[in-house]
Amino acid sequence: MARKISMRQAINEALDQEMTRDPSVIVMGEDIVGGSGAEGDEDAWGGVLGVTKGLHAKHRGKLL
């Protein structure tokens, strides 16, 4: 049976896989790590909808 995941999780997993596979892949945009006043990786929301959550800690320097 196929695994059911949200669109947010599917995008997050695809970004993670490609950033791991290809070192030249980066993510660039506004508010893709956390919000104003976020303290470290624990507070990194992954943008407004959480699409990039966890990628900042795993792929340092690749989220601009």
Backbone bond lengths (Angstrom), bond angles and torsions (degrees), N, CA, C in turn:
res aa  C-N    CA-C-N  psi(-1)  N-CA   C-N-CA  omega(-1)  CA-C   N-CA-C  phi
1 M - - - 1.452 - - 1.531 108.72 -
2 A 1.300 116.17 140.61 1.462 122.04 -179.32 1.528 110.60 -68.63
3 R 1.285 115.32 145.62 1.461 121.87 178.09 1.528 108.85 -78.30
4 K 1.324 117.31 134.91 1.468 121.65 178.13 1.522 108.55 -100.88
5 I 1.344 115.26 122.51 1.453 120.69 176.63 1.526 108.62 -136.28
6 S 1.307 115.00 161.32 1.468 119.65 179.50 1.527 109.93 -75.29
7 M 1.314 116.00 163.47 1.463 121.02 175.93 1.526 109.58 -60.72
8 R 1.335 116.70 -41.04 1.461 121.84 178.21 1.524 111.04 -57.04
9 Q 1.319 116.57 -47.13 1.460 121.04 -179.23 1.530 111.07 -67.57
10 A 1.318 117.55 -38.07 1.470 121.07 178.88 1.528 110.85 -63.07
11 I 1.331 116.64 -43.51 1.467 120.55 178.60 1.522 109.98 -65.53
12 N 1.329 117.02 -43.97 1.457 121.51 179.55 1.528 110.84 -59.25
13 E 1.319 117.22 -46.21 1.462 121.18 -179.49 1.528 111.66 -65.64
14 A 1.327 116.98 -39.63 1.468 120.58 178.82 1.529 110.59 -64.52
15 L 1.327 117.10 -44.24 1.464 120.46 177.40 1.526 110.75 -61.10
16 D 1.317 116.55 -45.77 1.465 121.47 179.68 1.529 111.09 -59.92
17 Q 1.316 116.95 -47.07 1.466 120.89 -179.30 1.523 111.65 -61.55
18 E 1.316 117.19 -44.65 1.467 120.35 -178.11 1.523 112.01 -71.24
19 M 1.334 117.47 -36.90 1.458 120.08 177.97 1.524 110.83 -67.91
20 T 1.318 117.16 -30.89 1.463 121.65 176.38 1.523 110.33 -74.28
21 R 1.313 116.65 -42.80 1.467 122.19 -176.55 1.519 112.75 -70.70
22 D 1.326 116.87 -41.11 1.467 121.62 -173.14 1.530 109.86 -124.09
23 P 1.326 117.77 108.38 1.465 120.59 -176.91 1.530 114.66 -63.05
24 S 1.325 118.49 -13.68 1.465 120.30 -179.52 1.529 112.64 -85.91
25 V 1.331 117.99 -8.08 1.471 121.36 -179.31 1.529 109.52 -77.91
26 I 1.334 115.41 129.63 1.463 122.17 175.10 1.528 108.62 -129.94
27 V 1.317 115.85 163.94 1.460 121.38 173.23 1.525 106.09 -118.80
28 M 1.321 116.64 127.97 1.455 120.80 -177.54 1.529 109.45 -129.82
29 G 1.308 116.04 133.87 1.452 119.97 177.82 1.516 111.40 170.94
30 E 1.303 115.89 -178.77 1.462 121.25 178.00 1.521 109.89 -88.76
31 D 1.327 115.72 137.62 1.470 122.71 174.27 1.525 112.58 53.36
32 I 1.337 117.67 47.73 1.463 119.61 178.77 1.522 112.73 -97.10
33 V 1.344 116.89 -6.45 1.457 119.85 178.26 1.518 110.35 -106.94
34 G 1.307 117.50 -59.44 1.452 120.95 -177.16 1.498 110.50 -154.06
35 G 1.278 115.37 -163.85 1.454 119.31 179.13 1.511 110.73 -112.38
36 S 1.286 115.61 -178.88 1.456 121.36 178.91 1.521 109.66 -59.09
37 G 1.308 116.14 126.90 1.455 120.81 178.40 1.514 114.71 85.14
38 A 1.322 119.00 6.97 1.465 121.29 178.61 1.521 109.08 -62.72
39 E 1.301 116.66 131.86 1.462 122.71 -178.51 1.522 110.34 -104.54
40 G 1.317 117.81 100.33 1.458 122.27 174.90 1.514 113.82 69.75
41 D 1.339 114.65 -171.95 1.460 121.43 -175.71 1.528 113.50 -67.10
42 E 1.330 117.04 -30.34 1.465 119.53 -178.77 1.520 111.48 -63.61
43 D 1.329 115.95 -32.03 1.462 120.88 -179.75 1.521 112.96 -94.64
44 A 1.329 117.74 1.85 1.464 120.53 -178.96 1.522 108.39 -72.77
45 W 1.310 116.26 104.47 1.470 122.65 -174.39 1.507 113.08 -70.49
46 G 1.310 116.50 -24.86 1.460 118.94 -175.11 1.511 111.39 82.60
47 G 1.318 115.69 36.21 1.461 119.69 179.90 1.512 111.41 83.72
48 V 1.291 115.19 178.83 1.464 121.80 -175.56 1.529 111.89 -58.11
49 L 1.317 117.66 -41.57 1.467 121.22 -176.86 1.524 113.42 -102.76
50 G 1.323 117.72 4.15 1.457 121.14 177.97 1.518 114.64 76.25
51 V 1.315 117.79 15.46 1.469 121.67 -176.05 1.526 111.95 -63.97
52 T 1.332 117.81 -32.65 1.464 120.22 -177.84 1.529 112.40 -105.40
53 K 1.322 117.50 16.52 1.465 121.79 -178.59 1.527 110.79 -58.09
54 G 1.331 115.67 130.43 1.458 121.74 177.86 1.522 114.33 89.40
55 L 1.318 117.29 -17.79 1.464 120.10 -177.23 1.524 111.75 -74.88
56 H 1.333 117.48 -31.47 1.466 120.93 -179.81 1.522 110.60 -60.73
57 A 1.306 118.13 -45.12 1.462 121.79 -178.92 1.524 111.66 -69.50
58 K 1.303 116.85 -37.15 1.471 121.17 -175.86 1.523 112.77 -80.55
59 H 1.311 117.44 -34.03 1.469 122.02 -174.51 1.529 109.79 -122.21
60 R 1.308 117.06 64.77 1.475 123.08 -178.78 1.521 111.90 -52.64
61 G 1.315 116.09 132.32 1.453 121.91 175.70 1.517 115.13 78.93
62 K 1.333 117.19 3.45 1.461 120.01 -178.46 1.526 112.79 -108.81
63 L 1.333 116.61 -0.36 1.461 121.42 173.85 1.517 106.93 -113.23
64 L 1.320 115.90 110.84 1.468 121.33 -174.78 1.514 110.57 -110.01
